[in-house]
Amino acid sequence: MKIANIPLYNFGNGTFMIIVFAVVCVALVAALFIFLGTAPKKNDENEENKE
């Protein structure tokens, strides 16, 4: 009987997918902060009614 040297689990593909998922999550959070940071400030409605 020949014993095959086959690993029980290959970490290569799984590690790559986790890294891609982490990069996408960081990019989405960064885009959210950029979007919220550049939103124009809305004036209070009470100030507009006083004029």
C-alpha positions as CSV (number, residue, x, y, z in Angstrom):
1,M,0.0,0.0,0.0
2,K,1.4,3.3,-1.1
3,I,1.0,6.2,1.4
4,A,0.1,9.5,-0.5
5,N,1.6,12.6,0.9
6,I,-1.6,14.7,0.5
7,P,-2.2,17.5,2.9
8,L,-5.5,17.4,4.7
9,Y,-6.1,21.1,4.2
10,N,-4.6,23.6,1.8
11,F,-4.4,27.1,3.3
12,G,-3.4,28.8,0.1
13,N,-6.8,29.5,-1.5
14,G,-8.6,30.2,1.8
15,T,-6.0,32.7,2.9
16,F,-6.2,34.5,-0.4
17,M,-10.0,34.8,-0.1
18,I,-9.8,36.1,3.4
19,I,-7.2,38.7,2.4
20,V,-9.5,39.8,-0.5
21,F,-12.5,40.0,1.8
22,A,-10.5,42.1,4.3
23,V,-9.3,44.5,1.6
24,V,-12.9,44.9,0.3
25,C,-14.2,45.6,3.8
26,V,-11.5,48.2,4.5
27,A,-12.2,49.9,1.1
28,L,-16.0,50.0,1.8
29,V,-15.4,51.6,5.3
30,A,-12.9,54.1,3.8
31,A,-15.4,55.0,1.1
32,L,-18.1,55.5,3.7
33,F,-16.0,57.8,5.8
34,I,-15.0,59.8,2.7
35,F,-18.6,60.1,1.6
36,L,-19.8,61.2,5.1
37,G,-16.9,63.6,5.4
38,T,-17.6,65.4,2.1
39,A,-21.3,65.7,2.5
40,P,-22.5,69.3,2.5
41,K,-23.6,70.7,5.8
42,K,-27.3,71.2,6.1
43,N,-28.4,74.5,7.6
44,D,-30.9,74.3,10.5
45,E,-34.5,74.9,9.3
46,N,-35.2,77.2,12.2
47,E,-32.4,79.6,11.1
48,E,-33.9,79.8,7.6
49,N,-37.4,80.5,8.9
50,K,-36.2,83.4,11.0
51,E,-34.9,85.4,8.0
